[in-house]
Amino acid sequence: MRTIINEQVVNFIREKFKSTDFIPLHEPRFIGNEKKYLADCIDSTFVSSLGKYVDDFEKKIQEYTGAKYAIATANGTAALHIALVLAGVKKDELVITQPLCFIATSNAISYIGASPIYTDVNKETMGLCPVKLKEYLKDNSEKKADGFSYHKTSGQKISACVPMHTFGHPCLMDELIEVCAEYNIVLVEDAAESLGSKYKGKQTGTIGKIGAYSFNGNKTITCGGGGIIVTNDDAMGKRAKHITTTAKVPHRWEFVHDEIGYNYRLPNINAALACAQMEQLDNFINEKRKLADAYRSFFENRSEFFFKEPTACESNYWLNVVLLSDRNKRDEFLADTNDNGVMTRPVWVLMNKLEMYKNCYKGNLENSEWLEDRVVNIPSSVIVK
């Protein structure tokens, strides 16, 4: 039985999406040249990792974000994995990230044989908190003669920091960069959810040393899977394409590989879809921001609080967020909406609570725990007129 408040929410969402059927959390929109480009790709027979659409997609991302290099990968996790490799992360080192996060971030760290350290997010962005980061490093790290920071307890090098722009809302990047510079830690942006979001006018993903985007089926634009690495660093940019293409040395017929590489390149057939989606990106973000405005107005003066973009930021509002007063109210809201055909979901279980990451080092995670009890995502698909 829906409460009156939750019934009003369900009715409002149905009215916005003009549907009495099941309303998903986020579904793709194919309203442009997707079928045309896919057919052209199939006719060309270049459906694997070589073809014009891969090159075109990378150029479109370079132009859109202003990044000097853009290297397309099979998915966003692969992009982040390679970004960490390029950042110099090695086996048995430590990488700081946030516990309020999709699991791919911690997994990418683990693929290298490194381990996450979890420091808290802030409530303003739901992303890594620079104040909590600095507090943790001050109490738990020390600089050695080589200029790098090491964990006091384990002696392991802290080699990188990976903030994630949660649900498309930018982290406080200036402050994070300042802290990382003080402790000589490379900042790698997990921008999987935030293509098109801006922090002080700069595209997320391009602010740190290197960044990674995702084009999974539920993202603002999609190519089924897909990811991309962006950087302005010449050495990183050139090596990224080499090692994601199995580190093959160019030759007309010989198969020579000069290091351990990865078969991570994006197939041309996926890139064809991505190119068509890129043509719609600005329109999609505009429509998503209109939906966010409608939600903001609806939830004003209600018991649920609508999460707005941080100060000095322009969010893509990939997934819209409401905050409930406590976990009981959250669970009641989730049950009422899902029972009545409107898909909503809670934020992820905190990474430090998962079996494989429960023994990782962590700081005080009070903000992450507070948000875990309250965050609910509500339907956020682009509304096609």
Phi, psi and omega in degrees: 000121180287141169290162180300319181296312181292330175295320177297321178296311179302314181296320179296316180296318178298322179294318180295318183269359177050054183212141172256359178273182176300133179249112182287168180291312179201120179236152182288158175238124178243090188235011183238235186264019185303308183294323179298312182290324177296317179297318179297319179297314179298317179297329181286341186070357177271084184253355181264218191278357175249144178150162187292331185288328176298313179297317181296319180297315179299320178295320180296320178292319176302312182293319184290317185268340186083006179288145180288326181232142173219123185236116185280137181232171185294330177199173183291327178294319176298319179299316181290321177303311181292323177302320178291320176300314181294331178285354176094009179292136182232168180305140177071010173266175182243144179229124180278134174210187184255148179281334178274092194191154170291149189295339183303327182295310178294323179297317180299321176298317183292329180303329181280341187095008175273175180230144177284149161247133181257118171244161195286160171266172170250161184284340182290325185239342190065009178251176185308132184269120180295327179294313179294324178298312181294320178300316181296314181295321179299319184275335193236004180228163175213143177274139178252183186299334180282357177090357181262162181263141182231148179288130184297322185284312187263340185078005181282145177290136173264101194263337184207164176226130184236092170283148176243136179277090192295124180057022178095359181269122184296143172287172177278082194291320181302314181292321179295317178298320180297315180295315181297322178295321180299324183257010178055053180241132181286132178262120178247122182273125167270094182256027184309322188258001196237023177303127181094349175281149184232140173244113182051042176085353180260141178292131173300150184097337183251004188268323176280191180293325182201151182219166182221136176247161175238147177232038176301165185300341182259006182276173183305314166234153186220156168228033180090306172226237170085144174208173177207141176261134176234141178198158173255002181274122184300313183297316180295316183298316181290320182288330182302313181294323182294309186282340175279353178247044179058020179053041180276130176282127183302132177197149183298326181217340183283148175253094180237129180237133189257001174195173175292122181241185185228139178271068192248004185291145178289130176295148181301325182292325174290322180295328177300316177296319181297320180298319178293321179293323178300328179295340182256357191302310182299320178295316180299315181295320177301315180291323179293325178290327175295318178297318178299320178298319180295317177298317182301316179294319181295317185276356179297132180068019173254170183290331175279143182250125179275130183278121182257159181301145181296162177302140178066021180235156173233107186269150174279353182049051181307302173239125178285149187231134166242148179250125177268169188286332179196179184295323179299315178294323177300311183293325176295317179296315179299316181294314182298313183290312181293324178296338183248027169080014175245114185285125172226163179208155176279170172291165182299151167300135182303138185302323182290351178265350179281148187306315187283347182239008186291340181261007179289155174296147180206157175263196173288122188248035187298322180290319178298318180293321178297314180291322179303325180284346193233334188286132171226131172273140179240162186310132190224015180297153173296129177272117182269126180276000000 
